[in-house]
Amino acid sequence: MHHKFYRIFTAISCAILLSGCGAYFNQPITIESARIGEDTEVTKTLRDFPSPKDPVVVGVYKFRDQTGQYKPTEAGSTFSTAVTQGATTILIKALEDSKWFVPIERENLSNLLNERNIIRSTRKEYRKNKNPNEPQLPPLLYAGIILEGGIVSYDSNIITGGLGARYFGVGGSTQYRQDRITIYLRAVSTSSGKILKTVYISKTILSQALDANFFRYVRFKKLLEAETGFTKNEPAQMAVSEAIEKAVESLIVEGIEDKLWAVNAEPKEIDALVEKYNEEKEEAQNTALYDRYFKERRSKASVFIKGGTALMSGDLNKPEYTYATEIGARWYFNPYLNVNASAHKFELTNQNSFSQGFNAFELNTELSLLPFEKLSPFMYGGIGVVNNDDFETTLFKLQYGVGIEYLISDKVGVSVNAVHNLVLSDELDGVVQGKRDDQYFNFSLGVNWYFGSSKMKTDRKNRQQEKKKNQELHKLKKRNRSVRKNTIKNNQ
């Protein structure tokens, strides 16, 4: 008996720990040596950027933690800060990795000036006694741009939750918590004091806990108890590093777009870089706090095919599930509302008393409840006609249904739905009795193919074309002004 429960416990434990098997099966059991720090996902992007024509000399006096928060604990808080106090160093490292900036020492400028004074004093004494031709100490570099900003927010527990189940002493659970860090970075011109560009980046920090346990009496006075699990916390320092590196990336690309600095690359490569960034920026602007992506995911037109079962509900007993297929097309008026038309082929059967093939044609209006999500419930209703295979009988019907669709990609979605068909006649099964008209149900699984671009993509393309036209028009006007000036000079 206890072997059976042990197998159950093992299966449940494996299922719960499957998503985190990397952390579970690589538990630290030995002392590890020092290693070079890990890169984030953005580090490689920074290093692969095309090189600038002239790197920009920048100074970073202090990229501070402006949250003033302490690390939260179950007992309240500690005197340990919620985020790293070394954000300035992280920012300087990101600037170096990009190769776009030449950072100069400003955080501990007093130490640098003191050391230079010591060098001058030492050289002065040395020149007086031995070598009067000793060269002067070279001047310090000065920054054309100062980078300011800081970590402005650390929000704890913006999402918490979990899931668990237990049955006869065998159970498991999972818990998670998500925090959020926000930074601002701005570039300031040292010659004019003008703020050239400001970027805003946020990054979530995930903590997870998974566990499975077994507690059961397998025999009289024999108790079997076992548990396993792990907890995984995303390092806050890595989250800060990734957010700062993303801010540097945004600063570079937006500076290229606004012609604050020049890039040593072909125009096509520059346009592709800026376009990709703008797509990401537009996606971010349409994403709400909890990763809800508010964009029109579905294009205007789609076709679909479905397969499933049909079930008769008429005057005869013992209905049986039979096959049903459907093909149709859909047109969206807006993200929430569409109209669709479809053709059906199905069979209705009552055991040993009725079996007949049918065809149906429907016109429906459909409402999507969460059109901006990948997973969206929907409901629909409409009118239609149903014929037998010989098209000898034509009956009108009404139908309504509910379902749910999941988008695998921008072009393909899968759906499941259930439909209740109300035939406006009692002759569908060939038996007329009682007061209720015949009915039947459809249960199906379908695939939807979407064609064309969504409204958002079309609008973005139109905006890009309009921007390009405005740039060309601006160049033409500038060229015309130059020609007029030259003409006036020649006439004079």
C-alpha positions as CSV (number, residue, x, y, z in Angstrom):
1,M,0.0,0.0,0.0
2,H,2.7,2.5,1.0
3,H,4.5,1.9,-2.4
4,K,1.3,3.0,-4.2
5,F,1.2,6.3,-2.2
6,Y,4.9,6.8,-2.6
7,R,4.4,6.6,-6.4
8,I,1.6,9.1,-6.2
9,F,3.7,11.5,-4.1
10,T,6.6,11.2,-6.6
11,A,4.3,11.9,-9.6
12,I,2.8,15.0,-7.9
13,S,6.2,16.2,-6.8
14,C,7.6,15.9,-10.3
15,A,4.6,17.7,-11.8
16,I,4.9,20.6,-9.4
17,L,8.6,21.0,-9.7
18,L,8.8,20.5,-13.5
19,S,8.7,24.2,-14.2
20,G,11.6,24.9,-11.9
21,C,13.6,21.7,-12.5
22,G,16.7,23.7,-13.3
23,A,16.8,25.3,-9.9
24,Y,15.7,22.1,-8.1
25,F,18.3,19.8,-9.6
26,N,21.1,22.3,-9.3
27,Q,21.0,22.9,-5.6
28,P,24.2,24.2,-4.2
29,I,26.0,21.6,-2.0
30,T,29.6,22.8,-2.3
31,I,31.5,26.1,-1.9
32,E,31.7,27.9,-5.2
33,S,34.7,30.0,-6.4
34,A,34.5,33.7,-7.3
35,R,33.3,34.2,-10.9
36,I,32.9,37.0,-13.3
37,G,29.5,38.7,-13.0
38,E,26.7,37.6,-15.1
39,D,25.4,39.6,-18.1
40,T,21.8,40.5,-18.5
41,E,19.7,40.1,-21.6
42,V,20.3,43.8,-22.6
43,T,24.1,43.6,-22.2
44,K,24.6,41.8,-25.5
45,T,22.4,44.3,-27.2
46,L,24.5,47.2,-26.0
47,R,27.7,45.5,-27.1
48,D,26.3,44.7,-30.6
49,F,25.3,48.3,-31.3
50,P,26.8,49.9,-34.3
51,S,29.7,52.2,-33.4
52,P,29.3,56.0,-33.1
53,K,31.2,58.4,-35.3
54,D,32.5,60.2,-32.2
55,P,32.0,58.8,-28.7
56,V,30.4,61.3,-26.3
57,V,32.3,62.3,-23.2
58,V,29.8,62.1,-20.3
59,G,30.0,62.7,-16.6
60,V,27.9,60.9,-13.9
61,Y,28.0,62.7,-10.6
62,K,25.5,60.5,-8.8
63,F,22.8,58.1,-10.0
64,R,21.1,57.8,-6.7
65,D,18.6,55.6,-5.0
66,Q,15.7,58.1,-4.6
67,T,13.2,55.7,-3.1
68,G,14.3,56.0,0.5
69,Q,12.9,52.5,1.1
70,Y,14.3,49.7,3.3
71,K,14.1,46.0,2.5
72,P,10.7,44.6,3.6
73,T,10.6,41.6,5.8
74,E,7.8,39.6,7.5
75,A,8.6,41.4,10.8
76,G,8.4,44.8,9.1
77,S,11.7,46.2,7.7
78,T,15.4,46.2,8.3
79,F,18.1,48.9,8.0
80,S,19.2,47.3,4.7
81,T,18.0,49.3,1.7
82,A,15.5,47.8,-0.8
83,V,17.8,48.5,-3.8
84,T,21.5,48.7,-4.4
85,Q,23.3,51.9,-3.5
86,G,25.9,51.3,-6.3
87,A,23.7,52.3,-9.2
88,T,26.3,54.9,-10.4
89,T,28.9,52.2,-10.9
90,I,26.3,50.0,-12.8
91,L,25.5,53.0,-15.1
92,I,29.2,53.7,-15.8
93,K,29.7,50.0,-16.7
94,A,26.7,50.1,-19.1
95,L,28.1,53.3,-20.7
96,E,31.4,51.5,-21.2
97,D,29.8,48.4,-22.7
98,S,27.9,50.5,-25.3
99,K,31.1,52.1,-26.7
100,W,29.0,55.1,-27.3
101,F,30.2,57.1,-24.3
102,V,33.4,58.0,-22.6
103,P,32.6,58.2,-18.9
104,I,34.8,60.4,-16.8
105,E,35.3,60.3,-13.0
106,R,32.9,62.6,-11.2
107,E,31.4,60.5,-8.4
108,N,34.6,60.8,-6.3
109,L,36.0,64.0,-7.9
110,S,37.5,65.2,-4.7
111,N,39.7,62.1,-4.4
112,L,40.9,62.6,-8.0
113,L,41.7,66.3,-7.4
114,N,43.5,65.5,-4.2
115,E,45.7,62.9,-6.0
116,R,46.5,65.4,-8.8
117,N,47.5,68.0,-6.2
118,I,49.9,65.4,-4.6
119,I,51.3,64.7,-8.1
120,R,51.9,68.4,-8.7
121,S,53.5,68.9,-5.3
122,T,55.8,65.9,-5.8
123,R,56.8,67.0,-9.3
124,K,57.4,70.5,-8.1
125,E,59.9,69.2,-5.5
126,Y,61.5,66.9,-8.1
127,R,61.9,69.6,-10.7
128,K,63.5,71.9,-8.1
129,N,66.2,69.4,-7.2
130,K,66.8,67.3,-10.3
131,N,64.7,67.9,-13.5
132,P,63.4,71.4,-14.1
133,N,62.0,70.3,-17.6
134,E,59.5,67.8,-16.2
135,P,56.2,68.1,-18.3
136,Q,53.1,69.6,-16.7
137,L,50.2,67.3,-15.6
138,P,47.7,67.1,-18.5
139,P,44.3,68.8,-18.0
140,L,41.3,66.8,-17.0
141,L,38.6,65.9,-19.6
142,Y,35.4,67.9,-19.3
143,A,32.0,66.4,-20.1
144,G,29.8,67.7,-22.9
145,I,26.8,65.9,-21.4
146,I,25.9,65.1,-17.8
147,L,23.8,62.1,-17.1
148,E,21.3,62.6,-14.2
149,G,18.4,60.6,-12.7
150,G,18.1,57.7,-10.4
151,I,16.0,54.9,-9.0
152,V,12.7,56.6,-8.4
153,S,10.5,53.7,-7.2
154,Y,10.6,50.3,-5.7
155,D,7.1,48.8,-5.3
156,S,6.8,45.6,-3.3
157,N,4.2,42.9,-3.8
158,I,2.4,44.5,-6.8
159,I,1.2,40.9,-7.5
160,T,1.0,38.0,-5.1
161,G,-0.7,34.7,-5.4
162,G,-0.4,31.0,-5.5
163,L,-2.1,27.7,-6.1
164,G,-2.3,24.5,-4.1
165,A,-4.2,21.2,-3.7
166,R,-4.3,18.3,-1.3
167,Y,-6.0,14.9,-1.5
168,F,-5.8,12.2,1.2
169,G,-2.6,13.7,2.6
170,V,-0.9,14.2,-0.7
171,G,-0.5,17.8,-1.9
172,G,1.5,20.6,-3.3
173,S,1.5,24.3,-3.7
174,T,3.1,27.2,-5.5
175,Q,3.4,30.8,-4.4
176,Y,4.8,33.9,-6.2
177,R,5.4,37.5,-5.6
178,Q,6.3,40.3,-8.0
179,D,8.0,43.6,-7.1
180,R,8.7,46.5,-9.5
181,I,11.7,48.9,-9.9
182,T,11.5,52.1,-11.9
183,I,14.4,54.4,-13.0
184,Y,14.7,57.6,-14.9
185,L,17.7,58.7,-16.9
186,R,18.2,62.1,-18.5
187,A,21.0,63.7,-20.6
188,V,21.8,67.4,-19.9
189,S,23.9,69.6,-22.1
190,T,26.7,71.2,-20.1
191,S,27.0,74.2,-22.5
192,S,23.4,75.3,-22.3
193,G,21.8,73.3,-19.4
194,K,19.2,72.0,-21.7
195,I,17.7,68.6,-21.0
196,L,18.3,66.8,-24.3
197,K,16.5,63.6,-23.6
198,T,14.7,61.7,-20.7
199,V,14.0,58.0,-20.7
200,Y,11.9,55.9,-18.3
201,I,12.4,52.2,-17.7
202,S,10.7,49.7,-15.4
203,K,11.6,46.1,-14.5
204,T,9.7,43.5,-12.4
205,I,11.4,41.3,-9.9
206,L,9.9,37.8,-9.5
207,S,10.0,35.5,-6.4
208,Q,8.7,31.9,-6.6
209,A,8.2,29.1,-4.1
210,L,7.2,25.5,-5.1
211,D,6.7,22.6,-2.7
212,A,5.1,19.2,-2.6
213,N,4.4,17.1,0.5
214,F,3.0,13.7,1.6
215,F,1.5,12.9,5.0
216,R,-0.4,9.7,5.4
217,Y,-0.8,6.6,7.7
218,V,0.1,3.7,5.4
219,R,-0.4,1.1,8.1
220,F,-1.5,1.0,11.7
221,K,0.9,3.2,13.7
222,K,3.0,3.7,10.5
223,L,3.1,7.2,9.4
224,L,4.8,8.2,6.1
225,E,5.7,11.9,5.8
226,A,7.8,13.6,3.1
227,E,8.2,17.0,1.5
228,T,10.3,18.7,-1.1
229,G,10.4,22.1,-2.7
230,F,12.5,25.2,-3.5
231,T,12.3,29.0,-3.5
232,K,13.8,31.1,-6.2
233,N,14.2,34.9,-6.0
234,E,15.3,37.1,-8.9
235,P,18.4,39.1,-7.7
236,A,17.5,42.8,-7.3
237,Q,20.9,43.9,-8.4
238,M,20.5,42.1,-11.7
239,A,17.1,43.8,-12.2
240,V,18.6,47.2,-11.5
241,S,21.5,46.4,-13.9
242,E,19.1,45.4,-16.7
243,A,16.9,48.4,-16.2
244,I,19.9,50.8,-16.3
245,E,21.3,49.1,-19.4
246,K,17.9,49.3,-21.1
247,A,17.8,53.0,-20.2
248,V,21.2,53.5,-21.9
249,E,20.0,51.6,-25.0
250,S,16.9,53.8,-25.1
251,L,19.0,57.0,-24.7
252,I,21.3,56.0,-27.6
253,V,18.5,55.1,-30.0
254,E,16.3,58.1,-29.2
255,G,19.4,60.3,-29.5
256,I,20.1,58.8,-33.0
257,E,16.5,59.5,-34.0
258,D,16.7,63.1,-32.8
259,K,20.1,63.5,-34.3
260,L,21.8,64.3,-31.0
261,W,24.7,62.1,-32.1
262,A,25.7,60.3,-35.3
263,V,26.2,56.6,-35.9
264,N,28.8,55.0,-38.1
265,A,26.5,52.7,-40.1
266,E,24.5,52.5,-43.3
267,P,21.2,54.4,-43.5
268,K,19.2,51.1,-43.9
269,E,20.8,49.7,-40.7
270,I,20.0,52.9,-38.8
271,D,16.4,53.0,-40.0
272,A,16.0,49.3,-39.1
273,L,17.4,50.0,-35.6
274,V,15.1,52.9,-35.0
275,E,12.1,51.2,-36.4
276,K,12.6,48.1,-34.2
277,Y,13.0,50.4,-31.1
278,N,9.9,52.4,-32.0
279,E,7.9,49.1,-32.3
280,E,9.1,48.1,-28.9
281,K,8.3,51.5,-27.5
282,E,4.8,51.5,-29.0
283,E,4.2,48.0,-27.6
284,A,5.3,49.2,-24.1
285,Q,3.0,52.2,-24.4
286,N,0.1,49.9,-25.0
287,T,0.9,47.5,-22.2
288,A,-0.7,48.2,-18.8
289,L,0.9,47.6,-15.4
290,Y,0.1,43.9,-15.1
291,D,1.4,43.0,-18.6
292,R,-2.0,43.5,-20.2
293,Y,-1.3,44.4,-23.8
294,F,-3.8,46.8,-25.1
295,K,-3.5,46.5,-28.8
296,E,-5.7,45.1,-31.5
297,R,-4.2,41.6,-31.7
298,R,-6.6,40.4,-34.4
299,S,-6.7,41.7,-37.9
300,K,-9.9,42.7,-39.7
301,A,-10.5,39.5,-41.6
302,S,-10.1,35.8,-40.7
303,V,-11.3,32.4,-41.8
304,F,-11.8,29.4,-39.5
305,I,-12.4,25.7,-39.6
306,K,-13.9,23.7,-36.7
307,G,-14.4,20.0,-35.9
308,G,-16.4,18.4,-33.1
309,T,-19.6,16.7,-32.2
310,A,-23.3,17.3,-32.5
311,L,-26.0,16.1,-30.1
312,M,-29.7,15.9,-30.8
313,S,-32.4,17.2,-28.4
314,G,-35.7,16.3,-29.9
315,D,-38.7,14.1,-29.5
316,L,-36.8,10.8,-29.4
317,N,-34.8,9.2,-26.6
318,K,-31.2,8.1,-26.4
319,P,-29.4,10.8,-28.5
320,E,-25.8,10.0,-29.4
321,Y,-22.8,12.1,-30.1
322,T,-21.9,12.3,-33.8
323,Y,-19.5,14.2,-36.0
324,A,-19.8,17.9,-36.9
325,T,-17.6,20.2,-39.1
326,E,-17.7,23.9,-39.9
327,I,-16.0,26.3,-42.1
328,G,-16.5,30.1,-42.3
329,A,-15.2,33.6,-42.4
330,R,-15.2,36.5,-39.9
331,W,-15.0,40.3,-40.3
332,Y,-14.2,42.7,-37.4
333,F,-16.0,46.1,-37.2
334,N,-13.9,46.9,-34.1
335,P,-11.8,44.9,-31.6
336,Y,-15.0,43.9,-29.7
337,L,-17.5,43.2,-32.4
338,N,-17.5,41.1,-35.6
339,V,-19.9,39.4,-37.9
340,N,-19.2,35.9,-39.3
341,A,-20.8,33.5,-41.7
342,S,-20.3,29.7,-41.8
343,A,-21.4,26.5,-43.4
344,H,-21.9,23.2,-41.3
345,K,-21.9,19.5,-42.1
346,F,-23.1,17.3,-39.3
347,E,-25.1,14.2,-38.4
348,L,-27.9,13.8,-35.7
349,T,-28.6,10.4,-34.3
350,N,-30.9,8.8,-31.8
351,Q,-30.0,5.2,-31.0
352,N,-31.9,2.7,-33.2
353,S,-34.6,5.2,-34.1
354,F,-33.2,8.1,-36.1
355,S,-30.0,9.0,-38.0
356,Q,-29.8,11.7,-40.6
357,G,-27.1,14.0,-42.1
358,F,-27.7,17.7,-42.2
359,N,-26.2,20.9,-43.6
360,A,-26.6,24.3,-42.0
361,F,-25.7,27.9,-42.9
362,E,-25.4,30.6,-40.2
363,L,-24.9,34.3,-39.9
364,N,-23.8,35.5,-36.4
365,T,-22.8,38.6,-34.5
366,E,-19.9,37.9,-32.1
367,L,-18.7,39.8,-29.1
368,S,-15.1,39.4,-27.8
369,L,-14.9,40.1,-24.1
370,L,-11.1,40.6,-23.9
371,P,-10.0,41.5,-27.4
372,F,-6.6,42.9,-26.2
373,E,-5.6,39.6,-24.5
374,K,-4.2,36.5,-26.0
375,L,-6.8,34.5,-24.2
376,S,-10.3,35.9,-24.9
377,P,-13.8,34.6,-24.1
378,F,-16.5,35.3,-26.6
379,M,-20.2,34.9,-27.1
380,Y,-22.3,35.1,-30.2
381,G,-25.8,34.6,-31.6
382,G,-27.6,34.8,-35.0
383,I,-29.9,33.2,-37.5
384,G,-29.5,30.3,-39.9
385,V,-31.1,27.5,-41.9
386,V,-30.7,23.8,-41.7
387,N,-31.3,21.2,-44.5
388,N,-31.1,17.5,-44.7
389,D,-28.5,16.0,-47.0
390,D,-31.0,15.8,-49.9
391,F,-32.1,19.4,-49.4
392,E,-35.7,18.3,-49.4
393,T,-36.5,20.1,-46.1
394,T,-35.3,23.6,-45.2
395,L,-35.9,24.8,-41.6
396,F,-35.0,28.1,-40.0
397,K,-33.3,28.3,-36.7
398,L,-31.7,30.6,-34.1
399,Q,-28.4,29.9,-32.4
400,Y,-26.3,31.2,-29.6
401,G,-23.0,30.1,-28.2
402,V,-20.0,30.8,-26.0
403,G,-16.4,29.9,-26.3
404,I,-12.8,30.9,-25.7
405,E,-9.9,31.6,-28.1
406,Y,-6.2,31.6,-27.5
407,L,-3.8,33.3,-30.0
408,I,-0.8,31.2,-30.7
409,S,0.6,34.1,-32.9
410,D,-0.7,37.2,-34.5
411,K,-2.0,35.1,-37.4
412,V,-3.2,31.9,-35.8
413,G,-5.6,31.2,-32.9
414,V,-7.3,28.1,-31.5
415,S,-10.8,28.1,-30.0
416,V,-13.3,25.8,-28.2
417,N,-17.0,26.6,-28.2
418,A,-20.4,25.3,-27.4
419,V,-23.6,26.2,-29.4
420,H,-27.3,25.8,-28.7
421,N,-29.3,25.6,-31.9
422,L,-33.1,26.4,-31.6
423,V,-34.9,25.0,-34.7
424,L,-38.1,26.9,-35.4
425,S,-39.9,23.6,-36.2
426,D,-40.6,20.3,-34.7
427,E,-39.9,18.3,-37.9
428,L,-36.1,18.0,-37.7
429,D,-36.2,14.4,-36.4
430,G,-39.3,13.5,-38.4
431,V,-41.5,13.2,-35.3
432,V,-44.0,15.9,-34.4
433,Q,-45.1,15.7,-30.8
434,G,-45.2,17.8,-27.7
435,K,-45.1,21.6,-27.6
436,R,-41.4,22.2,-27.8
437,D,-39.5,22.6,-31.2
438,D,-36.5,20.4,-31.9
439,Q,-33.0,21.5,-30.8
440,Y,-29.5,20.3,-31.1
441,F,-26.0,21.2,-29.6
442,N,-22.6,21.6,-31.2
443,F,-19.3,21.2,-29.3
444,S,-16.2,22.0,-31.4
445,L,-12.5,22.8,-31.5
446,G,-11.4,25.2,-34.2
447,V,-8.4,27.0,-35.8
448,N,-8.6,30.6,-36.9
449,W,-6.4,32.2,-39.5
450,Y,-6.1,36.1,-39.5
451,F,-5.2,38.0,-42.6
452,G,-3.8,41.5,-43.2
453,S,-2.5,43.9,-40.5
454,S,-4.2,45.0,-37.4
455,K,-5.4,48.6,-37.2
456,M,-2.4,49.4,-34.9
457,K,0.1,48.1,-37.4
458,T,-1.6,50.0,-40.2
459,D,-1.6,53.2,-38.1
460,R,2.1,52.8,-37.3
461,K,3.0,52.3,-40.9
462,N,1.0,55.4,-41.9
463,R,2.7,57.4,-39.2
464,Q,6.1,56.3,-40.4
465,Q,5.3,57.1,-44.0
466,E,4.0,60.5,-42.9
467,K,7.1,61.2,-40.9
468,K,9.3,60.2,-43.8
469,K,7.3,62.6,-46.1
470,N,7.7,65.4,-43.6
471,Q,11.5,64.8,-43.4
472,E,11.8,64.9,-47.2
473,L,9.6,68.0,-47.3
474,H,11.8,69.7,-44.7
475,K,14.9,68.9,-46.7
476,L,13.3,70.2,-49.9
477,K,12.4,73.5,-48.1
478,K,15.9,73.8,-46.7
479,R,17.4,73.3,-50.2
480,N,15.0,75.9,-51.7
481,R,16.0,78.4,-49.1
482,S,19.6,77.8,-49.8
483,V,19.0,78.2,-53.6
484,R,17.1,81.5,-53.0
485,K,19.9,82.9,-50.8
486,N,22.5,82.0,-53.4
487,T,20.4,83.7,-56.1
488,I,20.0,86.9,-54.1
489,K,23.8,87.0,-53.5
490,N,24.5,86.5,-57.2
491,N,22.1,89.3,-58.2
492,Q,23.7,91.6,-55.7
